Structure formats: structure tokens, C-alpha cells
Amino acid sequence: MKKHILIIDDEASIRDLLGQFLTGQDYRVTAVASAAAALRAGQQQRPDLIISDLQLEDSDGLEMIAELKAMFPAAPVILLTGVLFDAKVVREILSAKVASYLAKTSSLAQILAEVHRLLGEPDLRAS
């Protein structure tokens, strides 16, 4: 069965791009725009991996991630954000809450490599 990835981002262009790309890489993808929709989607279909923005219109991204991690403790979280943090913040704060932190400017190949790593799959890289 295909692995399920839950994408949470209030920017439609990011949701669409990631959703189409990861679907093309043979994942089941649910892409939502808000924390409330993410919690509903998670209840309907357990995610194997979560990719989330930090700044959402309806919630603090870290609070929502904490809620999702409580519901799905085995699902790793990739924080994909335009907010840049220094290494100390990533190490001391974010690493306790998320499995990976990537800038929104990361290439699709980098994002896919993290997806593979966190799901324990070989990194075959997008062609």
C-alpha cells in the first residue's frame, strides 16, 4: 500500500506543487490549507509523514504539529518554511518537535530525499 503524506500549507501554489510532485512519486497525498483541515484529514486517514508550513493563517504551526504528533506519534514531520532559523534554534527548539527542517526554497529533489530518509526508503531521486 502506498505511503500517505499529509501536506499543510496555506499557500495554494506550494500545496499544489508538492502534492502533484509527491503523487507522481507514487505517494498518496492529502494537501490542506489550515490546521483545522489537517486535524480533520488526519482523523480520516492516518499519515505516514507530515509536511507542514510553520506560519498558518488559523494556527501556530508548532502547536498544530504538537497536536498531530500526539495523534500520530510515529509520523515524522518535515517543517517546510520560509522562516529561516539559525542553527542553535533548529538544534535546541525545532529538533524536539520535527524530524526535519527545510527552507521553502529547497529543491524538490532535496524534499524527496528527506521524504525517503524519514520513511526509511532508498533515495532513488526524482528523475
N, C-alpha and C positions, 0 to 999 in steps of 0.2 A: 504494500500500500504506500502511496506517495506521502512524503512528509508534509505536514501542514505548517505554513508560515503565516503569522498574523502581522500585518503592517499597519502601523498607526502613524499618520502624518496628516496635518490639516492642509497641506499643500497638494492639490489635486495632481499637479504635474509630477511630483515625486512619487505619490501613490501609484499613479498610472504607469510610470516608467519602471519602478521596481516590480510592480505586480505583473506587468507583461514580461519583463525580463525573467523573473523567477518562475513564472508559469512556463515559459519557453525552456527553462532548465529542468522541467519535469517535477515541479513542486505544486502542491495545492496551495493557493494563496487566497487569503481574505484580507482586503485592504479597506480600512475605515478611517474616518476623518476626526474622530473625537474619542476621548477617554470613555464616555458613556457607551458609545458604539463598540469600543474594544472590549469592554466588560461583557456586554451582551453577546458579542461574537464568540468570545472565549467560552461562555456558558453553552453555546450551541455546538461548538466544535473545538476540542482541546488542541491548542497549538503545540507543535514540537519546537518552535523557535518564534521569538517575538522580535520585530524590528520596530523601534519607536523613535519618534522625534522627542525632544526634550520640552519644547515650548508648544503647548496645545492651547487652543482658544478656550476650552472648557475646563482645563485642569492643569495642575502642575505635573509635568511628565514623570518626575521621580515618585510622586505619590501614587500615580496610576500604575507605574511599574511595580511598586511595592504591593499594590492590590493584586495585580496579575501574578506576581511571584508567589503570593500567599495561595492563590488558586491553583497555580501550576508550577510548583517548586522545581520540577525537572526541566522546564523550558528555559533555555538560555536566552538572554536579552542582549540585542545589539542596540546601543544608543547611537542613532544616526542623526547628527545635529549640525546646525550652522553655528552653534555657540562653541567657541574654542576655549578649552581649559588648559591650564599649564599642567605639566607632568605631576606635580605634587597633588593637585586637586583630583586628577584622574586616579592616582595611586591611593590616596587616603579616603576619598569620598565615593567616587563613582565605582571603583573596582569592587566595593562591598555590595553594590546594587545591580551592576550589569556585568555581563561576561566580556563585552567588547564595546569600545568607544571608537566610532569612526566619524570623520567630518563628512558633511553632505557633498563635499567636493571630491570624495573618494571615487575611484573608477568602479564601474560595475564589476570588473574582474576582481578588485580588492574586496568588494562586498561579497561576491560569490565565494571567494577564498575563505572569508570569515564564516559564512554560512556552512560551507563544507567542514571547516575545522570544528565548529561548535556542534555540528550534528554527527561528528565522527566519521565523515565520509572522505574518500580520497578527493584531492583537489585536482579536478580534470581541466579547470579553467574554461571559461566560455570561449567559444570559437568565433 
